[in-house]
Amino acid sequence: MTSAPLPDAPTNWVDRHAPEGLKPWLKLGRFDRPIGIWLLLLPGWQGIALTLAQHRKAPDLYDAWLFLGFALGAGLMRAAGCAFNDIVDRDIDAKVARTALRPIPSGQISVKQALAFVVVCSLISLLILLTLGLTAIALGVASLALVAAYPFMKRITWWPQAWLGLTFNWGVLMGFAAATAVYLAMGFYPVIGLVDFPLRLGGLATSALLLYLGLVFWTLGYDTLYALQDIEDDAMVGVKSSARRLGPKVRDGVAFFYILTVILTVGAGATAGLGPLFYVAVPAFAAHLAWQVNRTRSDDPALALRLFRSNRDAGFILLFAIILGAVSWPF
């Protein structure tokens, strides 16, 4: 069976350039839709950047490995998570137009083959994880519980997007812990701000926790936009989502989530002691989120998908704001 373009990825590099035999495997890992890799990766990079800012230190070779290792790990773990999600949801996916042609429900890949794919991706990710500090390793192992539980959340709660937020932004804590472990071992600690302090658990700090919570609400907002594509199908098969729960108030809900995102990320920058350029750049992040809210319509699935994908740009804007805050430390 040949692999046809999926409805939510009509033009992509996999369909254009990948060998026919690899296409189902690349689609199983969602490599035809890299937006998910970016949304998983950027929080980790932001956590690393926040650590460097708090330590007032230029990146070194190990920090460069952290950025590269997190990129590789994000791609692999997103692939493993998507495959596991498709295994669990194969019966539901077969009934939804947008997902019926995915490799498992369409019969291109068996459940046993998909399980093997999950194991291989996870083992390679484990090798990367073992290069990090003990706290980051512990956090990485703990994240597996979040990943394993996520596919079942849409059957349990109206807010599976919130659980995705807890899962997708775990990289903030891992990145902060991995980068901090080196400095703790050397006897250095983060600069203590007005309300910032290093916690005993491997150097996780208030600023990282605030950034993590802020990005949880960011994910809750953008994944609500993504869920707008499936409202009718979800209602038909009995799947819950924040988009269905909010109904006609979906725009107000996304606006509320994004307001909390901005408040908490600004709080993270303040507790980390970021310099003035952070506060110059972060309004661009807020403006991007406001633009998304202003354009949100519950009856336009194609627009919802475009707005969802635009969050890669929003994530980069926030990353650059943190970096600018790091290089503009107040005297």
Backbone torsions as a table, in degrees:
resi	resn	phi	psi	omega
1	MET	NA	129.5	176.9
2	THR	-78.7	158.8	-176.7
3	SER	-100.0	113.3	-178.8
4	ALA	-88.7	154.5	175.9
5	PRO	-57.7	140.7	178.9
6	LEU	-83.1	153.5	-175.4
7	PRO	-58.5	-34.9	-178.1
8	ASP	-95.3	9.0	174.1
9	ALA	-145.3	61.8	-172.2
10	PRO	-65.1	-31.5	177.0
11	THR	-128.8	120.6	-177.9
12	ASN	-156.7	163.8	-173.8
13	TRP	-67.3	-29.1	-179.3
14	VAL	-63.8	-50.0	179.9
15	ASP	-67.2	-29.5	-177.7
16	ARG	-81.7	-37.9	-166.6
17	HIS	-125.7	-22.3	-173.7
18	ALA	-73.8	146.9	173.7
19	PRO	-58.5	146.3	-174.1
20	GLU	-57.1	-39.7	-178.0
21	GLY	-68.0	-23.5	-179.7
22	LEU	-89.1	-18.6	-173.5
23	LYS	-55.7	-47.6	-179.6
24	PRO	-61.3	-36.3	-179.6
25	TRP	-69.9	-41.3	177.8
26	LEU	-66.1	-35.1	177.9
27	LYS	-74.2	-32.2	175.1
28	LEU	-59.8	-39.5	178.0
29	GLY	-87.7	5.4	179.4
30	ARG	60.6	28.9	177.1
31	PHE	-71.6	-12.3	173.8
32	ASP	-77.6	-11.3	179.1
33	ARG	-131.2	79.0	-173.4
34	PRO	-69.3	-6.0	-179.6
35	ILE	-55.6	-36.9	-180.0
36	GLY	-65.4	-34.3	176.9
37	ILE	-64.8	-44.0	179.2
38	TRP	-61.5	-43.2	-176.8
39	LEU	-70.2	-23.8	174.1
40	LEU	-83.8	-34.8	-175.6
41	LEU	-77.9	-44.1	-172.2
42	LEU	-57.2	-41.1	175.6
43	PRO	-58.8	-37.6	177.1
44	GLY	-63.9	-45.5	176.8
45	TRP	-61.5	-38.9	178.7
46	GLN	-64.5	-39.0	177.4
47	GLY	-63.9	-40.4	177.6
48	ILE	-64.8	-45.3	-179.4
49	ALA	-62.1	-38.1	178.9
50	LEU	-63.9	-37.6	178.0
51	THR	-64.7	-46.9	179.2
52	LEU	-60.5	-36.7	178.4
53	ALA	-64.6	-43.6	-178.1
54	GLN	-68.6	-30.3	179.8
55	HIS	-87.1	-3.3	179.1
56	ARG	51.4	51.1	-173.9
57	LYS	-137.0	138.8	175.6
58	ALA	-71.7	149.0	179.9
59	PRO	-62.0	143.9	174.7
60	ASP	-115.9	-169.2	-175.7
61	LEU	-62.4	-39.5	179.9
62	TYR	-66.0	-39.0	177.4
63	ASP	-63.2	-37.7	176.7
64	ALA	-62.8	-39.9	176.9
65	TRP	-63.5	-37.8	179.0
66	LEU	-59.5	-45.0	179.6
67	PHE	-63.6	-42.7	179.5
68	LEU	-70.2	-45.4	-179.2
69	GLY	-61.4	-40.1	178.0
70	PHE	-66.4	-34.0	178.1
71	ALA	-65.4	-46.5	178.7
72	LEU	-63.9	-44.4	-179.3
73	GLY	-64.8	-37.2	179.4
74	ALA	-63.8	-43.3	179.5
75	GLY	-63.6	-42.5	-178.0
76	LEU	-71.6	-44.3	-177.0
77	MET	-73.6	-30.7	174.0
78	ARG	-65.9	-40.1	178.0
79	ALA	-62.8	-44.8	179.7
80	ALA	-63.9	-42.3	-180.0
81	GLY	-64.9	-40.3	179.0
82	CYS	-66.1	-41.2	179.3
83	ALA	-64.5	-42.8	178.1
84	PHE	-63.3	-41.7	177.7
85	ASN	-60.4	-40.7	-179.8
86	ASP	-69.1	-32.3	175.9
87	ILE	-63.9	-47.8	-178.3
88	VAL	-67.1	-38.5	-172.9
89	ASP	-97.6	13.9	-172.0
90	ARG	-58.6	-36.3	-180.0
91	ASP	-72.0	-39.3	177.2
92	ILE	-67.9	-44.6	-178.3
93	ASP	-58.2	-34.2	-179.0
94	ALA	-66.2	-19.6	-177.4
95	LYS	-99.4	-5.1	-176.7
96	VAL	-109.2	128.4	-174.3
97	ALA	-56.6	-41.3	-175.3
98	ARG	-68.9	-23.8	-173.4
99	THR	-116.4	-3.6	-173.7
100	ALA	-63.3	-26.1	-178.0
101	LEU	-93.5	6.0	176.1
102	ARG	-60.9	155.3	-171.1
103	PRO	-54.9	-38.0	-177.5
104	ILE	-76.6	-54.8	-179.3
105	PRO	-63.8	-25.1	179.2
106	SER	-85.6	-4.1	176.2
107	GLY	84.9	8.2	-179.9
108	GLN	-75.5	-29.1	179.3
109	ILE	-133.8	134.2	179.8
110	SER	-80.9	165.8	178.6
111	VAL	-62.6	-41.4	179.3
112	LYS	-63.4	-40.4	177.6
113	GLN	-65.1	-39.9	178.9
114	ALA	-65.5	-38.3	177.0
115	LEU	-62.7	-40.8	177.4
116	ALA	-62.9	-38.7	176.9
117	PHE	-60.8	-43.9	178.2
118	VAL	-60.6	-44.7	-178.2
119	VAL	-63.4	-45.8	-178.4
120	VAL	-62.8	-47.4	179.1
121	CYS	-61.3	-39.7	-178.2
122	SER	-68.1	-40.1	-179.4
123	LEU	-66.6	-41.2	177.0
124	ILE	-64.5	-40.4	177.2
125	SER	-62.0	-36.6	178.7
126	LEU	-61.7	-39.3	178.2
127	LEU	-60.9	-40.2	177.1
128	ILE	-66.8	-43.3	-178.3
129	LEU	-59.6	-36.1	-176.9
130	LEU	-68.1	-10.8	176.4
131	THR	-85.0	-3.8	-176.8
132	LEU	-97.8	175.9	179.0
133	GLY	-70.4	168.0	-176.2
134	LEU	-61.2	-39.4	-180.0
135	THR	-65.9	-42.5	177.8
136	ALA	-63.6	-38.7	177.5
137	ILE	-63.1	-45.2	178.6
138	ALA	-61.5	-40.8	178.2
139	LEU	-66.3	-38.2	178.0
140	GLY	-62.8	-42.0	177.5
141	VAL	-65.5	-41.5	-179.7
142	ALA	-63.0	-30.5	-178.2
143	SER	-64.9	-21.9	-179.3
144	LEU	-61.7	-32.8	177.7
145	ALA	-64.9	-39.7	177.7
146	LEU	-65.2	-43.9	-179.1
147	VAL	-64.0	-44.2	-176.8
148	ALA	-66.3	-34.0	-176.3
149	ALA	-81.6	-23.4	-171.8
150	TYR	-56.2	-46.5	-176.7
151	PRO	-59.4	-20.7	-177.5
152	PHE	-90.7	-12.0	-175.1
153	MET	-64.7	-34.2	-179.0
154	LYS	-67.4	-13.3	176.8
155	ARG	-94.4	-15.5	-172.1
156	ILE	-106.0	-43.6	-171.0
157	THR	-130.4	156.1	173.9
158	TRP	-74.5	-7.2	-172.9
159	TRP	-121.2	51.8	175.9
160	PRO	-63.0	-23.6	178.1
161	GLN	-64.4	-31.1	176.9
162	ALA	-67.0	-39.7	177.8
163	TRP	-66.0	-38.5	175.5
164	LEU	-60.7	-37.6	177.7
165	GLY	-62.1	-42.7	176.9
166	LEU	-61.2	-35.9	-175.7
167	THR	-79.9	-50.5	-171.4
168	PHE	-69.1	-25.1	-175.7
169	ASN	-102.5	9.0	177.8
170	TRP	-58.7	-24.7	179.1
171	GLY	-59.9	-26.7	175.6
172	VAL	-57.5	-49.9	-178.6
173	LEU	-67.6	-40.8	178.9
174	MET	-65.5	-43.4	179.5
175	GLY	-63.6	-44.2	178.9
176	PHE	-63.2	-44.5	-178.9
177	ALA	-66.4	-42.1	-178.6
178	ALA	-64.1	-44.5	-179.0
179	ALA	-73.0	-31.6	-179.0
180	THR	-75.0	-32.1	-175.8
181	ALA	-56.0	-38.5	-179.6
182	VAL	-62.9	-44.4	-177.1
183	TYR	-71.2	-35.1	176.9
184	LEU	-64.6	-40.0	179.1
185	ALA	-64.6	-29.6	179.9
186	MET	-86.8	-4.0	178.9
187	GLY	92.2	8.9	178.8
188	PHE	-99.2	146.5	179.2
189	TYR	-128.2	156.0	178.6
190	PRO	-58.9	148.8	174.6
191	VAL	-63.2	130.1	-175.9
192	ILE	-87.3	120.0	177.2
193	GLY	-90.6	-162.4	-177.5
194	LEU	-63.0	-42.1	-178.6
195	VAL	-127.3	19.1	-177.0
196	ASP	-105.1	141.4	177.1
197	PHE	-155.8	147.2	176.4
198	PRO	-75.9	130.8	175.7
199	LEU	-79.8	158.3	-178.1
200	ARG	-67.2	-26.0	-176.4
201	LEU	-76.3	76.1	171.2
202	GLY	66.5	19.9	175.1
203	GLY	88.0	10.6	173.3
204	LEU	-63.6	131.5	-172.4
205	ALA	-118.6	165.1	-179.7
206	THR	-55.7	-41.2	-178.5
207	SER	-60.9	-41.1	179.1
208	ALA	-66.5	-39.3	178.9
209	LEU	-65.4	-39.9	177.6
210	LEU	-65.5	-42.4	178.1
211	LEU	-63.5	-42.3	178.7
212	TYR	-59.0	-48.3	-179.7
213	LEU	-63.7	-39.7	178.4
214	GLY	-61.1	-42.1	-178.8
215	LEU	-74.4	-24.7	172.5
216	VAL	-59.6	-44.1	178.0
217	PHE	-69.1	-32.9	174.9
218	TRP	-59.4	-48.6	178.7
219	THR	-63.3	-40.3	177.8
220	LEU	-58.0	-37.2	178.1
221	GLY	-71.7	-53.0	-174.0
222	TYR	-71.9	-29.4	178.6
223	ASP	-78.5	-21.1	170.1
224	THR	-65.3	-41.2	175.3
225	LEU	-60.6	-43.4	179.5
226	TYR	-61.7	-38.6	-177.5
227	ALA	-69.2	-16.1	177.9
228	LEU	-61.7	-24.4	179.8
229	GLN	-65.2	-26.6	-168.7
230	ASP	-115.3	14.3	-173.4
231	ILE	-55.2	-49.0	-176.7
232	GLU	-66.9	-45.0	179.0
233	ASP	-65.9	-39.5	179.0
234	ASP	-62.1	-41.5	178.3
235	ALA	-63.8	-37.3	-178.2
236	MET	-67.2	-40.2	-176.5
237	VAL	-96.3	-2.4	176.5
238	GLY	83.6	24.8	178.4
239	VAL	-90.3	135.7	-178.6
240	LYS	-92.3	152.9	176.5
241	SER	-160.5	160.6	176.9
242	SER	-64.9	-32.5	178.9
243	ALA	-63.9	-42.6	177.6
244	ARG	-67.1	-40.3	-177.7
245	ARG	-66.2	-39.4	-178.4
246	LEU	-77.1	-30.1	177.3
247	GLY	56.4	-127.3	-177.9
248	PRO	-68.0	-12.3	179.8
249	LYS	-97.6	21.1	-175.3
250	VAL	-62.7	-37.7	179.3
251	ARG	-65.1	-42.9	177.7
252	ASP	-62.4	-38.9	179.6
253	GLY	-64.5	-46.7	179.2
254	VAL	-62.4	-40.0	178.0
255	ALA	-60.3	-42.9	179.6
256	PHE	-63.4	-43.7	179.5
257	PHE	-62.9	-41.6	-178.2
258	TYR	-70.8	-33.5	175.3
259	ILE	-61.8	-44.8	177.3
260	LEU	-62.7	-36.7	177.5
261	THR	-57.8	-49.2	-177.1
262	VAL	-65.9	-44.2	-179.3
263	ILE	-59.5	-46.8	-175.9
264	LEU	-71.8	-36.8	178.9
265	THR	-70.5	-35.8	173.9
266	VAL	-64.6	-40.2	175.7
267	GLY	-60.9	-38.4	177.6
268	ALA	-62.9	-44.2	178.4
269	GLY	-63.2	-38.2	179.5
270	ALA	-66.4	-45.2	-178.9
271	THR	-70.4	-25.0	176.8
272	ALA	-81.4	-9.0	-179.6
273	GLY	73.4	31.1	179.8
274	LEU	-64.5	150.5	-177.1
275	GLY	-75.2	177.9	-172.2
276	PRO	-63.1	-26.9	-178.8
277	LEU	-67.0	-22.6	174.8
278	PHE	-60.9	-43.1	-176.8
279	TYR	-76.4	-17.5	173.3
280	VAL	-78.4	-36.6	-174.8
281	ALA	-88.0	-32.2	-173.4
282	VAL	-64.7	-26.1	173.9
283	PRO	-60.4	-26.6	176.5
284	ALA	-66.5	-36.7	175.2
285	PHE	-63.1	-47.0	179.0
286	ALA	-62.5	-39.2	-179.8
287	ALA	-65.8	-37.7	178.4
288	HIS	-63.6	-43.3	178.6
289	LEU	-65.0	-39.0	178.7
290	ALA	-64.7	-38.1	176.9
291	TRP	-60.7	-41.9	177.8
292	GLN	-60.6	-46.5	-179.0
293	VAL	-61.4	-43.5	-177.1
294	ASN	-62.7	-31.1	-177.5
295	ARG	-91.8	-9.0	-174.5
296	THR	-62.7	130.5	173.7
297	ARG	-137.7	133.1	-176.6
298	SER	-76.9	-11.4	-176.1
299	ASP	-108.0	18.2	-178.0
300	ASP	-132.4	84.1	-177.6
301	PRO	-58.7	-37.8	-179.3
302	ALA	-64.4	-41.1	177.2
303	LEU	-65.8	-41.1	178.8
304	ALA	-58.2	-40.4	179.1
305	LEU	-66.6	-40.6	178.4
306	ARG	-64.5	-41.4	179.0
307	LEU	-65.3	-41.5	176.8
308	PHE	-58.0	-48.3	-178.0
309	ARG	-65.4	-26.4	-179.4
310	SER	-67.1	-10.7	-179.2
311	ASN	-71.8	-14.4	169.4
312	ARG	-60.1	-44.3	178.8
313	ASP	-64.8	-41.2	178.1
314	ALA	-59.7	-42.2	179.6
315	GLY	-64.1	-39.0	177.7
316	PHE	-67.4	-37.7	178.3
317	ILE	-60.1	-44.2	178.9
318	LEU	-66.0	-39.8	177.3
319	LEU	-59.4	-46.6	179.6
320	PHE	-64.9	-34.5	177.2
321	ALA	-62.7	-41.8	178.5
322	ILE	-65.1	-43.2	179.5
323	ILE	-62.9	-43.1	178.5
324	LEU	-63.7	-38.1	176.6
325	GLY	-64.3	-30.7	-179.7
326	ALA	-72.6	-33.0	-176.6
327	VAL	-94.3	5.4	178.9
328	SER	-126.6	45.5	-177.9
329	TRP	-60.9	139.0	176.8
330	PRO	-70.4	146.8	179.1
331	PHE	-80.6	NA	NA
